[in-house]
Every structure is written in structure tokens, then in C-alpha cells.
Amino acid sequence: MARMSFLSFLLFCLTSVAHGNKANKHKPWIETEYQGIVMENDNTVLLNPPLFALDKDAPLHYAGEICGFRVHNGPGGSGSAQFEAVVLDRSTGEGLVRSKEPLDCESQKEHSFTIQAYDCGEGPDGTNSKKSHKATVHVRVNDVNEFSPVFVERRYEASVPEGRLFDRIVRVEAVDADCSPQYSQICFYDIITPNVPFTIDNDGNIKNTEPLDSKRQRVHSFWVTAFDCGKNRAQADAQVIITVKPSCKPGWIGWTKRIEYTPGSGSIPLFPNLHLETCEETVWNIQATVELQTGHIGKGCDRDSYSDRSVRRLCGAVRGEVDLLPPPSPATNWTAALPTLPSSDSSLVFSFNGSTHVAVVPDSVASAVSGDHFTLQLWMRRGGASTQPPANQARGTRKEEETIICSTVKNDDSYSHYSLSVHGCRLSLFYWPDVSAARPVKFLWKLEQVCDSEWHHLSLSVQFPSVTLYVDGVTFDPALIHDNGAIPNPAPHQRLVIGACWEPEEKPRDIVNNTMPESKEIGKFVSGYKGLLSGVTVRPGNVEPHSVVECLYACREGLDFGDLETLGSGMKVHVNPSQSVLVLEGDDIESFNRAVQQVTYRNSLRFATPGVRPLKLTTSLRCFSEESCLSLRQLEGYLVVLQPDAPQISLSGVGPHLARPAAEFEGPQGVPLFPELRIVCSLSHAVNTAAQGMEGGALMSDAVAHTLDGCEVQPLGEELNQEREELLVDMEALKERGLDIINTTAYIAITGAESISVYEDVLRSIRYRLAKGSARFERRFRLSCSEMNGRYTSNELTLEVNFLHSLDSLYHPSHLLASQQQFLHPSHHTGELSGHTLPNPHRNSVVPGAATVIIMVCVGFLVVMVILGVFRIRSIHRRGEGARGGGKEGSNQWDDSALTIIVNPMETYENRMGIATDMEGECDDEEEVVDSPDDTSDDQRIIIKKEGRDSAPRRY
């Protein structure tokens, strides 16, 4: 035993000596890079390739063995603390890498570090050991399906319209906390509620499998779950709620076809509840056009129903205009042959057919508007008359020029000429400063308003060489053209024509001093105008201010926008000058809906013209996908302007009788007919008192400031006899106030828009005057006033004028008998209830009143009785002288000792009239009353009475 141990030791020493010179000469060698995988629930790293350390000193006992591995930090400075490497077999160099603690893929999926191998050195103590180069190790942590899916929302809600199938209604979403794609992805979803008309795909999109019906089931509620690719189910299911809306139809909701407007309401919103429904269609531009059609009302809208002349006064225009198309009358007969059309205001609308309808203004009127500074204003409407084309217009040829006005007027010793014409959609003004010059100037405007067959207001201010045109209150600049001789000069003869232009014969005869007598002038009317004209006026002098032109055209009704400050961002609003078209444009539906609800209708007239105004709403949408963009139909409705409250125009403070001495009527100033006239205008309107705790409503009357436009004084019965009577009016006062008057024997008409106080002053100044000896016993007048062109009239105030006559003629029997015969003619006098009662048209105004007839008949009868009594007394005296001692003589003799005459000069005319009425049946009594004339007073009454012994005296 001791021998064997010694042998072994010897062998070891020999071996050591034999290998001593070669011990541990080589470094260990490993792979330069390793890829490793480790599971979250395991700490052993599986390397590829496996970890082996080789050493060329392998035959040596220690130098060829691997004693260990050392782990270093990776490129990022971390990783070595979590891993370690151990040697499994020293002789083979096999090693193992493992984690020191459990790894979490969710916190770090990959780790990197370096590793080195160490041999055992030259002996058991590891002296002179060598290490290999550093190798990089990449370790990926494999995920374990440790988490379940979780829904992002616990509840999902959506709303869909009924009756449609959708590709997607709502999308649910679940997430998984695992780090690997296998376990972190949601592989599929599932609806766990049975028997629902919905399905879900692997992406979580839910759609309906059949059309939904809101009436059958308004709300659908069901549950869904999710699974990841490791077949883990969601921790908690999600609820889906789908509301079924009634079928959505793109368009306007809340449209009211009929809208009512009460005059005097100011501005009212047209669409207070209107909003646009796009059914979730994405639009990027919305444009809505609101159109109010007022072409059938007057000249395009509701304007003041006064005459053009009155409107000019109200607008502050300079006076002095000359009406070239006045109403036909004996003084203005050049428009009598023109056909007229009805109009809502007092301005006549004249129709022209392009051939036979022509108005030639007299030279006396034309000369008043001569000069190179004037303002021409008119209302026009092309094609407004249904007429045949002119006979001289060839078929197939281009439409000829139509002349509205053609003027050649004399200015001192020269003639100036201008013509206003239309041709297609162009308006042109030819102007010759002097007919003898060969350089006419043409001003040209291209206007759509000329050819749209609508009413338009034109104001042409000529201050040569400057010309300004206003169309509907808007200024338009002309194109200036000089024509050198291309247009022949007009004949230098004064003529102003409306509706055509006069073209004389090329070689007129009997021309003297470049003029030709009217009777020998030969020519024809050319370039006739076809359409409607109204209010054609010319005012010489300075041009009209722009503010006046705007006022003349201003429309009292139209579309408006409530409050521009509430207009949302990106919104635009535009209103045309006539305020008949309003355009809204925007890109946001909510802002657009708010803007539409701010569109208003306004009418500033207190007595607005009642009737229907058609209303249209046209909508245009632009979408990102033009092919599938919505198309909305045009909406049509109408605005109804209700009948305004009629004003009550009350005339009072006059009559019904006016009695004055005839001498006052025969004076130079006459007698005022209406000295205490009062005019009151009031409105009766219903006031809602229910809110104040009262039932029903109450009628209240408010006195308001009005503008009258005419009053008329008319004699009833016979017309005024110019030789014996007349009505006097202060013409200077009328002229200062700008009022017009028509003074005829049948009536006096004062016209013009003015305040009530002005009309009161004018009517109070009207006086009635008679010629000497023309005073009759009665004359009756009727007074009435109106406003809004006769639309509202006052009560008819009737005044009876009585003349107080002198009674001197009663002393002359012959004259008295003649008067008695005159008043015994039959009279058809009807009774009157009041001063406002209309007179009998068959009544003769010269027949005296019934009371006067009775008085005169009784007076005449009493005078006859007195004369007979005188003759009787004389005969009795004769018989008494012839008979002696007649016993009955005393009883038959007239005892005149009791005859008394009582004179009452204080008795009034009215009392005398009342007493005379009661005396009709008492003329044969013993007591008679008779009027006796006196030189000092007309108011004297003579009472003749016979007193008996037993009778007491009486006074009547």
C-alpha cells in the first residue's frame, strides 16, 4: 500500500516534470456571440450555440480545464447583475447561463451582456490562470400568457336611424397586458347575449344583421367579450347600447309654410325653429338663399302708398320737378291716349307697345326743362305690356333700340338734344350739347336690371359732361364713347317725346330759318319702347343728392338679419339692395342653424299693404365626396301680411249750420267755412288683458301722428256759379307747403302728403264769397279727407250755410207778392238727422227751407188781411154817415184803440225760425205774428194782437 502510493506520487511528479515546460500556454476560447431565450417562469437561459469553453491545453490536468465564467455588463451598462454563468463540466468546458431572479417580459423583453471563460491555471490553487476573450450574449425573455383582455370602455353607446343596414355601427376595443404578440393580441370578439340582430367581427366592429325598427324596439342592449390569441377571455364583459332613431331624411326640419305678419310688428324672425339635418353626412360648405317675392306689390315692394310727388317731398327732394307723364286732365291731355294699368299707389302706370303708344309733351312744358343740368327720374319695367312687335321690325333681325325719352329743346338760340334708350341689356344716353355740333357723346351702361322684366327705379343726373346713374339707389359708372358723325344730327325743332323718338322727313318742305311749322312737319316715330313707365319727371338745375335718390327707392319691407354680432365664425351674410334676396354661407352646421334662425322680415309701414308674399329657401351643400353629397329640394312658402288696423279719421268742430248776414258773404274776404275745424286720427286695437287677471281683451284707441294726402270740399246740389259765388283758398300758403290744388266748380281737392296740423290750417282758411245781390237762402258743402292714397277716409262733414237777409222788402206789397209766388214752388226738401248726413241728390239748393216758406206765407196773408180790414173800416164809416142813429153801428165798427206794436230787436234768427215753425197752423187766429223790416236791425218782430175785455195779453 505504501508502495502503491509512492508509485502514484512518483508518476504524478514525472508527469508534472514531463509537462512542466508546456503548462498553461493557451487561453480558453468561446464563441464571440450567443443568442439566448429564457421563459418568464424559468431562470435557465437556452443559448444558441451552447456555451462551451475550449482550451488547447486540454491534455494538461489544470491548464486544460475550465474553472469558471465571468459575466460583465452589457453595452448599455446593465444586465450582468441579473445573470450568472456556471461550469457544468470542467473538462469539457460546458457551461450554463441562468438568471439570478425571475424575469418580467412586460418590463424588459431583451437583455444583453458579455461573458468570459477562465481555465484552472497551472495547479490546484489556480495560479497562472488565463481568461478568454469577451463574448456577447443576447437574451430574449419569452412571454407567458399571464394576463387576460380588458375592454377600454365598460359601456359603448351609439344611435342609428331606422330602416338601414350599416357596415359599422360602433366598434368595441379590448387590450391585453402581455408583451408578446401572441398573447397581447385580441384574436376575436363575441356577443354573449343571444338573439340580438347584431354581429361583431374580429376587429370589434358591430353591425346590424337586419333593418332596425324604432317602433318595435327603440333601444337594444347586449354584452360582448374578447379573447386573446392564448384563448384567455376578458376579465369583464362590456355592455353595448344602441338607440334606434326614426328614419333620418336629410333636409330642413321645422319649416313653416305659412307665416303671418301683423302690420306694426317691426321685425319678426321667419324661421325661429328651423334647423338643417344632414344625417351625419360630413359637409364642408353650406349656402342658403332666402328669396322674398314682392314683384306683384306696387313697384317691387311695399312702399309708401303716396304719389311720387308726395314721396319726393317726404324725402326732402328739391322742388321744381316737371311730371312728363301726368294723369290725364284737360290741362295735361298728352297722356290721355296711353293705356294705364292698376297700381297699389297713386302713381299711374302707363303701357307702351313700341309703335302706337307715344306721348308728345307740349312745347310749353318742354321749354321749362331745357338746359344741360337736369335730373331725370323714372320707374321702368321692360316687356311689361303685352303688345305686338313693331311693324317696321323685320323678322330674324336683331332687336332694335327702344327709346324711353327723346328730347330736343331750345336753349336760348341753340338746341340741345338727348335720348335715353335701351338695347338688349344695355342702357345708353346720347347727348348733343348743341344740335349744330357733330360730336355727340354716348354714355353706355351694361345692366342686368334693364332686361329682367322687373320694376326698377332709374335716376339720371346730368351735369354735362358729367353723368351719374342710380339704378335702385346704386351708382353705376358709364362707358364713355365719342361718335364722330356716325349718328346723324337730329332736326333742330323743339320736341319732347316719351316712348319713341321723332324722325322728321329727310327733305322737309318749307323750312325757314332751320325750322318748320308744326302743321307742315312730316316724319314718323321710331325706336318705340315696349314696357311700362311711371313717375317720369325732369327737374332742371343741380343734380339730386344721393341720399334723396336712396330715399325715393327705399323699400319699406324686406329681408334682414337680426343681430350680426351673433353671427358665428366662418359665417357670411349678404342682402341685395332691394332686400328681397338674402344669402347665408358657412361651414359649420350648428353655426349655420343659429344664423338661419336670425333671418327676419321687416316692414316699417304702419299701414302695410295686406296680401301674400311668396317665400323660397334654396340650399346648396358641398361635401368631401361630391358623388355622395346630399341634395336638398327647394322649400316654398308664403308670408301673409294681415289687414292693418284702419285709422279713424274724425272731422269735427263744424256746423251743421253756419248762419251769417248776407253782407258778410258779399264782402271781399267772404266768410270762412271751417274756422274751428279739428282733425283727429286714431287707431283702435285689441289689448290682451288676460295676463292682468282679466278675461278677454279690451279695445283701446290711441291718437297717432298721421300724414294726410288729400282733402276735398264739394258743394252739394248745383255746382258753383262762377258769376255769383266762389271758394277762396290761400294759394301762397299751399305753395309754401308744397300742396297741390284742383279748383273746379264741382269740387276743390287739396292733395299732397302733409301733417294733420297743416291740413287743419289750410282748410280753416277756405272762405266762401258771393257777388253783390247773389245771396240765396241756403248752400250746403261736404268736407272729407283721406290718407294712404284714399285707402282710409274720414267721416263726411256736411255744412249748411244760411244767409240772413234784410226785411226792407216787406213794406212793398208788390215785392212781397212776387216773393210769395217765388217761394210757393214745390220743394222736395228731405229731413236731416245730423250735419254728416248725405244730401238728397234731387234737391235744388236754391229752394228755401220749410220754415222760411211758412213765415213768408203767413206774413203775406196777414198783410192782405190788414189791407182788407182798412177797406172794411172805410166802408163802415161811409155807411155810418149815411144812416142816422143806427142802433147796431157800434157793434159792427172795428175798435182799433187796442192795436199795439211790440218790437223785439234782441230776438235771434234761430229763435225766429223755431217760432215760425209752430205758426204754420195759426195764421187764421185772432193773434198773428209778422216780421216787419226796420232800417236799424234785421232782428225785429211785430206782434199784432186784438185785446178783448176778458182776454189777457200774450207774447209769442
GUZAFI-517796 format. One line per 3 residues: number of its first residue (from 1); for each residue x, y, z of C-alpha. Coordinates in steps of 0.05 Angstrom, whole numbers, plus 5000, padded with zeros to 4 digits. Each point is the difference from the previous one (the first is absolute). Layout:
<pts>
NUM	X:Y:Z  ...
</pts>
This chain:
<pts>
1	5000:5000:5000  5054:5047:5016  5034:4975:4939
4	4940:5018:4956  4993:5069:5028  5071:5015:4988
7	4994:4975:4929  4942:5045:4988  5035:5059:5028
10	5060:4984:4958  4957:4995:4939  4969:5067:5016
13	5067:5032:5008  5025:4970:4936  4940:5023:4964
16	5008:5069:5029  5072:5002:4981  4984:4973:4931
19	4947:5054:4989  5031:5055:5039  5028:5036:4942
22	4931:5000:4965  4954:5018:5058  4945:5051:4986
25	5027:5031:4936  4931:5013:4966  4939:5043:5017
28	4931:4970:5001  4956:5013:4940  4925:5011:4994
31	4951:5024:4946  5000:5074:4988  4922:5008:5004
34	4943:4961:5030  4925:5005:4993  4961:4979:5060
37	4928:4987:5019  4971:4998:5069  4928:4990:5022
40	4966:5046:5050  4987:4940:5045  5070:4970:4994
43	5070:5027:5014  5041:4956:4953  5024:5034:4937
46	5001:4957:4938  5059:5025:4959  5012:4990:4927
49	5054:4975:4990  5007:4964:5067  5051:5028:5047
52	5066:4962:4995  5070:5024:5017  5058:4967:4964
55	5073:5002:5019  5059:4972:4961  5033:4981:5065
58	4946:4948:5009  5046:4940:5010  5030:5035:5059
61	4965:4987:5065  4985:5072:5023  5022:5042:4942
64	4953:4964:4954  4939:5004:5044  4948:5057:5006
67	4989:5022:5070  4947:5054:4990  4965:5056:4961
70	4996:5074:5016  4941:5044:4980  5013:5073:4984
73	4953:5059:4987  4970:5005:4931  5006:5058:4950
76	4946:5038:5037  5034:4992:5068  4948:4952:5027
79	4983:4926:4998  5059:4969:5037  4967:5007:5068
82	4940:4957:4978  5039:4942:4969  5055:4951:5020
85	5040:4946:4964  5020:4933:5031  5045:4944:4976
88	4966:4933:4991  5062:4959:4979  5070:5027:5011
91	5032:4951:4954  4953:5013:4941  4991:5074:5015
94	4924:4995:4998  4965:5057:5035  4930:5026:5018
97	4972:5071:5003  4942:5013:5047  4964:5059:5030
100	5009:5016:5072  4926:5022:5008  4935:4991:4961
103	4997:5042:4937  4939:5041:4976  4989:5006:4926
106	4951:5058:5010  5054:5041:5034  5059:4980:4954
109	4997:4954:4942  5075:4994:4983  5066:5000:5039
112	5072:5006:4975  5065:4988:5036  5072:4971:4989
115	5031:4937:5027  5071:4972:5007  5027:4930:5016
118	5058:4986:5049  5043:4937:5002  5025:4967:5064
121	5071:5026:4994  5062:4958:5012  4979:4968:5065
124	4947:4989:5050  5008:5069:5027  4984:5029:4931
127	5064:5037:4992  5017:5027:4934  4928:4991:4975
130	4981:5029:4932  4934:5031:4975  4968:4999:4932
133	4977:5059:4958  4932:5032:5016  4939:4972:4965
136	4933:5036:4994  4938:4966:5024  4929:5024:4978
139	4944:4972:5042  4927:5006:4980  4948:4990:5053
142	4943:4957:4974  4929:5022:5021  4952:4958:5039
145	4925:5012:4991  4990:5025:5069  4951:5059:4985
148	4928:4999:4974  4970:5051:4952  4969:5064:5029
151	4949:5044:4963  5018:5073:4993  4929:5022:5016
154	4951:4964:5044  4941:5027:4959  4994:5018:4927
157	4942:5041:4973  4978:5019:4930  4939:5027:4963
160	4978:4978:4931  4941:5018:4956  4950:4946:4986
163	4989:4961:4937  5072:4994:4977  5057:4949:5002
166	5066:5029:5023  5071:4974:4989  5018:5023:5069
169	4958:5029:5056  5051:5000:5057  5069:4970:5013
172	5019:4969:5066  5073:4992:5020  5036:4957:5051
175	5075:4998:5017  5047:4948:5032  5059:5015:5045
178	5043:4943:4975  5062:5020:4963  5002:4949:4944
181	4959:5007:4937  4971:4932:5012  4970:5015:5067
184	4991:5076:4996  4957:4999:4937  4924:4991:5002
187	4984:4944:4953  4924:5007:4999  4939:5030:5034
190	4934:4968:5015  4929:5023:5016  4979:4960:5059
193	4928:5026:5002  4957:4954:4958  4949:5018:4947
196	5022:5070:4984  4999:5028:4928  5074:5018:5003
199	5066:4967:4984  5072:5017:5017  5064:4986:4961
202	5070:4984:5025  5017:5074:5001  4942:5017:5046
205	4955:5033:4948  4927:4990:5014  4947:5004:4945
208	4927:4983:4994  4978:4937:4965  4931:5028:4982
211	4968:5069:4994  4981:5028:5067  4931:5026:5018
214	4994:5054:5052  4927:4984:5011  5012:4927:5014
217	5061:5011:5045  5030:5069:5013  5061:4977:5041
220	5043:4937:4992  5046:4979:5058  5047:4940:4998
223	5067:4975:5026  5065:4984:4964  5065:4966:5021
226	5071:4994:4971  5052:4945:4995  5074:5007:4989
229	5040:4953:4956  5016:4957:5061  4924:4990:5008
232	4998:5039:5064  4931:5033:5008  4991:5071:5022
235	4998:5013:5073  4934:5038:4994  4950:5004:4943
238	4979:5066:4968  4929:5026:4990  4977:5028:4933
241	4938:5046:4996  4973:5019:4931  4943:5050:4993
244	4958:4996:4938  4979:5068:4974  4942:5011:4954
247	5019:5000:4927  5046:5059:4984  4983:5040:4939
250	5051:5054:4981  4969:5068:4997  4971:5058:5039
253	4960:4983:5063  4951:5050:5029  4979:5033:4935
256	4935:5039:5005  4965:5011:4934  4955:5057:5022
259	5027:5059:5040  4955:5056:5023  5022:5071:5010
262	4960:5052:5038  5013:5071:4975  5037:5041:5051
265	5038:4941:5028  5068:5025:4977  5046:4941:4985
268	4981:4928:5011  5043:4937:4991  4978:4959:4940
271	5030:4933:5022  5004:4999:5076  5000:4923:5004
274	5034:4982:4936  5063:4956:4999  5036:4958:4949
277	5006:4924:5006  5057:4969:4960  4992:4929:5030
280	5073:5000:5022  5024:5016:4930  5064:5040:5004
283	4993:5066:4963  5052:5055:4994  4958:5056:4969
286	4927:5020:5007  4965:5055:4961  4927:5019:5009
289	4963:5052:4959  4936:5031:5027  4957:5035:4948
292	4940:5044:5015  4958:5014:4938  4968:5069:5002
295	4997:5015:4925  4924:4998:5001  4996:5055:5052
298	5006:5070:4972  5067:5010:4967  5035:4941:5031
301	4986:5006:5075  4956:5033:5052  5016:5074:4994
304	4962:5060:5026  4934:5003:4964  5008:5073:4984
307	5011:5031:4932  5070:5007:4974  4996:5075:5010
310	4979:4991:5073  5057:4950:5011  5049:5050:4971
313	4976:5051:5051  5006:4950:5057  5071:4983:4977
316	5022:5072:4999  5009:5006:4925  5010:5068:4969
319	4936:5026:4971  4989:5020:4929  4992:4933:4965
322	4956:4995:4939  4956:4938:4992  5006:4977:4928
325	4948:4945:5008  4946:5034:5043  4930:4973:5010
328	4955:5019:4941  4961:5064:5010  4977:5059:4957
331	5066:5035:5016  5044:4937:4990  4967:4965:4942
334	5062:4971:4967  4994:4935:5041  4926:4990:4988
337	5011:4950:4943  5050:4957:5038  4972:4936:5032
340	5009:4995:5075  5007:4942:5048  4976:4997:5073
343	5050:5015:5054  5001:4994:5075  5023:5072:5008
346	4972:5064:4970  5050:5002:4943  4973:4981:4932
349	5035:4944:4962  5001:5013:4925  5007:4944:4949
352	5040:5008:4935  4996:4951:4942  5059:5026:4959
355	4959:5029:4944  4934:5037:5012  5008:5017:5073
358	5039:5065:5002  4994:5062:5043  5020:5067:4970
361	5013:5051:5054  4977:5071:4982  5053:5051:4983
364	4980:5043:5059  5017:4944:5047  5062:4979:4961
367	5029:5070:5002  4996:5001:5075  5049:4941:5006
370	5053:5025:4951  5074:5005:5018  5060:4955:5009
373	4990:4992:5075  4940:4957:5018  4978:4937:5037
376	4957:4949:4965  4964:4949:5043  4953:4944:4981
379	4974:4931:5017  5006:4949:4943  4984:4928:4986
382	5020:4970:4934  4951:4956:4964  4944:5015:5048
385	4949:5012:4946  4971:4944:4958  5008:5032:4931
388	5018:4979:4930  5069:5015:4972  5007:5063:4959
391	4979:4995:4928  5067:5027:4975  5040:4945:5035
394	5022:4947:4952  4996:4927:5019  5065:4968:5021
397	5035:5066:5008  5034:5023:5063  4955:5034:5051
400	4996:5074:4987  5016:5055:5049  4942:5024:5043
403	4996:5073:5019  4972:5018:5068  5005:5076:4993
406	5024:5042:4942  5008:5075:5011  5020:5057:4955
409	4988:5065:5037  5018:5071:4984  5051:5034:5045
412	5008:5073:4983  5016:5000:4926  5026:4928:4996
415	4970:4931:5007  5025:4945:5046  4979:4928:4990
418	5003:4937:5041  4967:4932:4997  4997:4944:5051
421	4995:4931:4968  5006:4926:5015  5029:4947:4955
424	5001:4929:5027  5030:5006:5069  5033:5067:4987
427	4977:5069:5019  5027:5058:4958  4996:5075:5004
430	5015:5040:4937  5014:5072:5013  5012:5058:4952
433	5019:5063:5037  4981:5037:4936  4962:4972:4941
436	5044:5039:4952  5062:4963:5028  5020:4933:4968
439	5029:4967:5062  4946:4966:5041  5021:4965:5063
442	4974:4931:5017  4998:4975:5072  4990:4925:5003
445	4983:4954:5058  4995:4924:4998  4946:4982:5051
448	4964:4936:5016  4944:5042:5031  4981:5026:4931
451	4980:4933:4972  4973:4960:5060  4927:5022:4991
454	4997:5028:5070  4985:5069:5027  5062:5044:5009
457	5010:5072:5019  5047:5041:4957  5028:5067:5019
460	5044:5034:4948  5035:5063:5022  5031:5038:4942
463	5049:5055:5014  5034:4999:4934  5052:4974:4988
466	4988:4960:5064  4944:4949:5002  4980:4959:5062
469	4953:4941:4997  4965:4969:5060  4963:4935:4989
472	4959:4979:5061  5043:5048:5041  5066:4970:4978
475	5050:5041:4959  5025:4974:4933  5058:5029:4960
478	4991:5008:4925  5044:4983:4942  5013:5065:4962
481	4999:4998:4924  5009:5058:4952  4966:4991:4933
484	5030:5043:4944  4944:5008:4951  4976:4928:4999
487	4933:5021:5029  4961:5052:4960  4983:5063:5036
490	4927:5008:5020  4958:5054:4970  5005:5065:5039
493	4927:5002:5017  4974:5001:5071  4967:4934:5017
496	4997:4956:5062  4974:4929:4989  4989:4944:5050
499	5002:4929:4974  5032:5013:4932  5041:5050:4961
502	4975:5046:4945  5035:4994:4934  4983:5055:4950
505	4999:4989:4925  5069:5003:4968  4980:5058:4955
508	4948:5040:5037  4965:5054:4962  4990:5074:5016
511	5059:5004:5047  5011:5070:5024  5058:5018:5045
514	5015:4926:5011  4931:4988:5029  4934:4976:4973
517	4929:5016:5021  4966:4947:5042  4944:4990:4951
520	5047:4987:4942  5050:4956:5036  5005:4931:4969
523	5031:4940:5034  4988:4939:5042  5013:4971:5069
526	5056:4949:5002  5035:4955:5051  4937:4990:5041
529	5004:4976:5072  4964:4937:5022  4987:4997:5074
532	4972:5038:5059  5019:5070:5024  4979:5039:5061
535	5021:5063:5036  5041:5030:4943  5023:5067:5026
538	5053:5050:4980  5027:5053:5046  5046:5053:4970
541	5057:5026:5041  5050:4966:5046  5002:4925:5006
544	4961:4962:5053  5039:4980:5063  5014:4926:5009
547	4963:4998:5066  4937:5024:4965  5007:4948:4946
550	5008:4945:5051  4939:5025:5038  4958:5001:4936
553	5016:4927:4986  5001:4977:5072  4957:4939:5011
556	4960:4999:5064  4999:4924:5004  5052:4946:4988
559	5047:4948:5029  5050:5017:5055  5047:4966:5049
562	4983:5006:5073  5067:5010:5035  5066:4999:4963
565	5038:4994:5065  4971:4930:5010  5025:4978:4932
568	5046:4941:5012  5071:4992:4977  5006:4985:4926
571	4930:5024:4985  4984:5050:4945  4935:5038:4985
574	4982:5041:4939  4936:5039:4985  4985:5031:4931
577	4982:5074:4995  4926:4987:4994  5003:4955:5061
580	4963:4945:4964  5057:4949:5000  5042:4979:5060
583	5058:4951:4993  5032:4963:5059  5066:4961:4993
586	5039:4960:5051  5037:4936:5015  4973:4980:5068
589	4931:4971:5006  4986:5024:5071  5022:5071:4984
592	4960:4998:4935  4937:4978:5036  5006:5057:5050
595	5011:5049:4943  4938:4976:4962  4957:5012:5061
598	5024:5073:4999  4971:5015:4931  4943:5050:5009
601	4946:5035:4961  4989:5074:5013  4947:5049:4977
604	5006:5071:5024  4932:5021:4974  4947:5008:5053
607	4947:4986:4948  5035:4945:4961  4968:4976:4936
610	4964:4935:5018  5010:4938:4957  5044:4941:4986
613	5075:5002:4989  5028:4934:4971  5061:4975:5037
616	5054:4951:4976  5060:4967:5033  5053:4968:4955
619	5057:4961:5032  5066:4978:4969  5048:4951:5035
622	5071:4981:4986  5030:4936:5027  5069:4969:4999
625	4971:4946:4955  4962:5038:4947  4969:4936:4973
628	4964:4983:5064  4985:5071:5022  4930:5017:5022
631	4951:5036:4954  4945:5039:5034  4936:5021:4965
634	4977:5071:4998  4951:5020:5054  4941:5046:4982
637	4954:5037:5047  4967:5068:5006  4997:5059:5046
640	4931:5029:5013  4997:5073:5020  4935:5008:5038
643	4951:5057:4991  5025:5058:5043  4956:5036:5049
646	4962:5052:4963  5012:5071:5026  4940:5039:5021
649	5005:5069:4969  4951:5045:5035  4979:5069:4977
652	4964:5043:5052  4989:5071:5024  4958:5021:4941
655	4926:5012:4990  4952:4973:4986  4976:5071:4986
658	5037:5064:4985  4956:5062:5001  5028:5068:4984
661	4972:5065:4971  5002:5000:4925  5042:5062:5001
664	5058:4961:5030  4998:4949:4944  5000:5056:4950
667	5062:5032:5030  5068:4997:4966  5026:4944:5047
670	4936:4960:5005  4985:4956:5060  5044:4942:5024
673	4963:4935:4995  5039:4958:5050  5031:5049:5050
676	5000:4950:5058  5015:4936:4962  5035:4945:5039
679	5030:4937:4969  5018:4940:5044  5028:4934:4977
682	4997:4941:5047  5011:4925:4998  4957:4948:5035
685	5038:4938:5019  4987:4941:5046  5041:4997:5063
688	5011:4933:5035  4978:5009:5071  4997:4926:5019
691	5070:5004:5027  4975:5053:5048  4947:4955:5030
694	4944:5023:4954  4960:4959:4952  5003:5014:4926
697	5028:5063:4973  4983:5073:4995  4997:5049:4942
700	5044:5060:5009  5007:5061:4956  5065:5037:4992
703	5008:5066:4966  5060:4994:4954  5038:5047:4955
706	4975:4991:4929  5013:5030:4932  4940:5018:4959
709	5005:5000:4925  4937:5035:4979  4937:5038:5019
712	4941:5019:4958  4947:5054:5007  4939:4987:4956
715	4937:5043:4992  4938:4958:5004  4945:5009:4950
718	5017:5049:4945  5072:5014:4983  5029:5067:5016
721	4978:5056:4955  5064:5037:4982  4962:5064:4987
724	4968:5002:5069  5042:4959:5049  5069:4972:5012
727	5044:4964:5051  5063:5038:5019  5064:4963:5018
730	5067:5029:5022  5043:4979:4941  5064:5027:5030
733	4991:4957:5062  4988:4939:4956  5062:5014:4959
736	5043:5009:5061  4977:4933:5028  5009:4965:4933
739	4926:4981:4994  4963:4995:4934  4929:5024:4988
742	4947:4986:4948  4948:5055:5002  4938:4988:4958
745	4927:5019:5006  4983:4928:5022  5053:4993:5055
748	5065:5024:5029  5053:4945:5011  5063:5015:5040
751	5052:4944:4993  5068:4985:5026  5030:4962:5059
754	5000:5047:5060  4986:4999:5074  4931:5008:5030
757	5016:5069:5029  5018:5026:4931  4935:4975:4971
760	4962:5031:5057  5031:5068:4986  4986:4995:4926
763	4928:4978:5008  4985:5052:5053  5023:5054:4950
766	4949:4980:4946  4949:5056:4992  4934:5004:4963
769	4986:5065:4964  4938:5024:4961  4991:5054:4950
772	4956:5060:5017  4927:4982:5001  5014:4925:4990
775	4985:4978:5071  4950:4943:5002  4966:4967:5056
778	5043:4937:5006  5064:4967:4974  5027:4933:5025
781	5073:4975:4998  5031:4933:5015  5071:4991:5027
784	5040:4935:5002  5073:4981:5007  5041:4937:4986
787	5069:4970:5009  5041:4945:4966  4974:5021:4931
790	4927:4997:5020  5008:4932:5033  4973:5028:5065
793	4948:5055:5000  4969:5044:5053  4928:5012:5017
796	4963:5047:4954  4987:5066:5033  4941:5037:4972
799	4991:5075:5011  4937:5040:4984  5012:5073:4986
802	4941:5047:5015  4997:5073:4979  4966:5050:5045
805	4962:5048:4954  4975:5072:5012  4923:5005:5006
808	4991:5069:4967  4962:4969:4943  4942:4981:5045
811	4973:5073:4998  4988:4993:4925  4940:4956:4985
814	5019:4991:4928  5068:4974:5019  4970:4957:5055
817	4951:4968:4953  5056:4986:4951  5040:4967:5054
820	4940:4961:5022  4990:4973:4930  5073:4982:4996
823	4999:4959:5064  4935:4965:4984  5034:4954:4950
826	5001:4927:5022  5062:4980:5040  5027:4930:5011
829	5035:5014:5065  5018:4939:5041  5013:5001:5074
832	5070:4994:5028  5023:4961:5060  5066:5034:5009
835	5051:5043:4967  5035:4937:4973  4939:4974:4962
838	5008:4995:4925  4955:5048:4962  4944:4980:4954
841	5029:5003:4930  4934:5023:4970  4994:5059:5047
844	5006:5070:4970  5047:5041:5043  4964:5066:4982
847	4933:4979:5031  4994:5033:5069  4988:4960:5063
850	4930:4979:5022  5001:5047:5060  5017:5059:4956
853	4943:4983:4951  4950:4996:5057  5021:5067:5029
856	4995:5035:4934  4932:4969:4983  4972:5021:5068
859	5029:5070:4994  4970:5009:4931  4933:4975:5025
862	5000:5048:5059  5018:5059:4955  4940:4983:4956
865	4955:4997:5061  5024:5068:5024  4985:5030:4932
868	4931:4969:4999  4988:5025:5071  5016:5072:4979
871	4951:4997:4942  4947:4971:5047  5009:5056:5050
874	4992:5053:4946  4936:4968:4974  4972:4997:5071
877	5013:5074:5009  4965:5015:4935  4939:4960:5021
880	5000:5035:5069  4999:5068:4970  4941:4982:4955
883	4958:4968:5055  4974:5039:5059  4999:4971:5068
886	5016:4929:4979  4992:4959:5063  5048:4945:4977
889	5053:5045:4974  5045:4993:5061  5001:4926:4997
892	5024:4996:4928  5054:5053:5004  5074:4978:5007
895	5027:5025:5066  5073:5015:4987  5013:5031:5066
898	5032:4937:5026  5049:4991:4940  5070:4992:5026
901	5068:4990:4964  5056:4967:5041  5070:5001:4970
904	5053:4950:5028  5067:5015:4968  5037:4949:5043
907	4963:4940:4971  5050:4955:4963  4993:4969:4933
910	4998:4930:5027  4943:5016:5050  4961:5033:4945
913	5009:4937:4958  4974:4957:5057  4939:5044:5013
916	4983:5003:4927  4996:4925:4997  4946:4998:5052
919	4959:5055:4966  4984:4960:4939  4930:4983:5024
922	4986:5065:5038  4998:5051:4944  4924:5004:5003
925	4995:5013:5075  4984:5066:5032  5073:5011:5016
928	5050:5002:4943  5075:5009:5000  5036:5032:4942
931	5072:5022:4988  5005:5073:4984  5062:5032:4970
934	5036:5056:5033  5058:5043:4978  5042:4989:5062
937	4994:4924:5012  4982:4937:4963  4981:4965:5065
940	4932:5033:5013  4933:4967:5010  4931:5034:4997
943	4945:4969:5041  4928:5022:4981  4948:4980:5051
946	4928:5017:5016  4981:5008:5073  4931:4987:5026
949	4972:5018:5066  5011:4933:5031  5064:4979:4964
952	5070:5007:5030  5059:5023:4956  5047:4944:4973
955	5071:5002:4967  5024:4950:4949
</pts>
